[in-house]
Amino acid sequence: MTKSPNYKKFHIIAALPTTMQAFMFTCSTFEADILTFDPENKLGLRLNRKLYNQLLDRGYHFELLYSPAIEDSTKRKNLIHASHLYHSFGKSKNIIFSSGAQNHLYIRSPYDIINLYPFK
């Protein structure tokens, strides 16, 4: 994938691993900037403090999407669980909140987003 000409066209690369093998590859050798989390699936990828700090040292940022939390209570629980893990592992360093909205009705103002995040 890193040898693809499309990969070289972008300055910021986000990774969304869906399997444990892809997650371990992302943590060990894949050169990306953002590790994103899919709130539809619970964080079954077993992120721990060591992997979190390893990704921080490599310059990764962690993205959380807020619009799925507005859509469904299960997605909201998964998002809160992931944000709690990020906070307990590294005091919420390098966290990015983005909308990920598929519908314009799920976009919120910056003040609403500040209130969504429980670990200010």
C-alpha positions as CSV (number, residue, x, y, z in Angstrom):
1,M,0.0,0.0,0.0
2,T,2.8,2.5,0.8
3,K,4.3,1.9,-2.7
4,S,1.1,3.1,-4.3
5,P,1.3,6.4,-6.3
6,N,-1.9,7.5,-4.6
7,Y,-0.4,7.1,-1.2
8,K,2.4,9.6,-2.0
9,K,-0.1,12.3,-3.2
10,F,-1.4,12.9,0.3
11,H,0.2,14.6,3.3
12,I,-2.0,13.3,6.0
13,I,-2.8,9.5,6.1
14,A,-5.5,8.0,8.4
15,A,-5.6,4.3,9.3
16,L,-8.7,2.4,10.3
17,P,-7.6,-1.2,11.1
18,T,-10.4,-3.7,11.1
19,T,-8.5,-6.9,12.1
20,M,-6.0,-7.6,14.8
21,Q,-3.3,-8.2,12.2
22,A,-3.9,-4.9,10.5
23,F,-3.9,-3.2,13.9
24,M,-0.6,-4.7,14.9
25,F,0.9,-3.7,11.5
26,T,-0.4,-0.2,12.0
27,C,1.2,0.0,15.5
28,S,4.5,-1.5,14.3
29,T,5.5,-0.4,10.8
30,F,2.7,1.5,8.9
31,E,3.5,5.2,8.4
32,A,0.3,7.2,9.0
33,D,-0.7,10.2,10.9
34,I,-4.1,9.4,12.3
35,L,-5.5,6.2,13.9
36,T,-9.3,6.4,13.6
37,F,-11.9,4.4,15.5
38,D,-15.1,3.0,14.1
39,P,-17.8,3.5,16.7
40,E,-20.1,0.9,15.0
41,N,-17.7,-1.8,16.2
42,K,-16.6,-2.0,19.8
43,L,-12.9,-1.5,20.3
44,G,-12.1,-5.2,20.0
45,L,-8.6,-4.5,18.9
46,R,-7.1,-4.5,22.4
47,L,-5.4,-1.2,22.6
48,N,-3.2,-1.1,25.7
49,R,-1.0,1.6,27.3
50,K,2.2,0.3,25.7
51,L,0.7,0.4,22.1
52,Y,-0.9,3.8,22.8
53,N,2.5,5.3,23.9
54,Q,4.3,3.6,21.0
55,L,1.8,5.3,18.6
56,L,2.3,8.6,20.4
57,D,6.0,8.4,20.1
58,R,5.6,7.7,16.3
59,G,3.6,10.9,16.0
60,Y,0.1,9.4,15.6
61,H,-3.1,11.2,16.5
62,F,-6.3,9.5,17.5
63,E,-9.6,10.4,15.8
64,L,-13.0,10.1,17.4
65,L,-16.1,10.7,15.4
66,Y,-19.0,12.4,17.2
67,S,-21.9,12.1,14.7
68,P,-22.4,8.3,15.2
69,A,-22.8,9.0,18.9
70,I,-25.7,11.3,18.1
71,E,-27.3,8.6,15.9
72,D,-27.4,5.6,18.2
73,S,-27.0,4.8,21.9
74,T,-24.7,1.7,21.2
75,K,-22.4,3.8,19.1
76,R,-22.4,6.4,21.9
77,K,-21.4,3.8,24.4
78,N,-18.6,2.6,22.2
79,L,-17.3,6.2,21.7
80,I,-17.4,6.9,25.4
81,H,-15.5,3.7,26.0
82,A,-12.8,4.5,23.5
83,S,-12.4,8.1,24.8
84,H,-12.1,6.7,28.3
85,L,-9.4,4.4,27.2
86,Y,-7.5,7.2,25.5
87,H,-7.8,9.3,28.6
88,S,-6.7,6.6,31.0
89,F,-3.8,5.5,28.8
90,G,-2.3,8.9,27.9
91,K,-4.3,11.7,29.5
92,S,-6.0,12.4,26.1
93,K,-2.9,13.4,24.2
94,N,-3.2,13.8,20.4
95,I,-7.0,13.4,20.3
96,I,-8.9,14.7,17.2
97,F,-12.7,15.1,17.3
98,S,-14.3,15.2,13.9
99,S,-17.9,14.9,12.7
100,G,-17.8,12.0,10.3
101,A,-21.4,13.0,9.5
102,Q,-23.1,11.4,6.6
103,N,-26.1,13.8,7.0
104,H,-25.9,17.5,7.6
105,L,-28.3,17.2,10.5
106,Y,-25.6,15.5,12.6
107,I,-23.1,18.4,12.4
108,R,-22.8,20.4,15.6
109,S,-21.3,23.7,16.6
110,P,-17.9,23.8,18.4
111,Y,-19.5,24.6,21.7
112,D,-21.7,21.5,21.5
113,I,-18.6,19.4,20.8
114,I,-16.8,20.8,23.8
115,N,-19.6,19.6,26.0
116,L,-19.6,16.1,24.4
117,Y,-16.0,15.4,25.6
118,P,-16.2,14.2,29.2
119,F,-12.5,14.6,30.1
120,K,-11.8,18.3,29.8
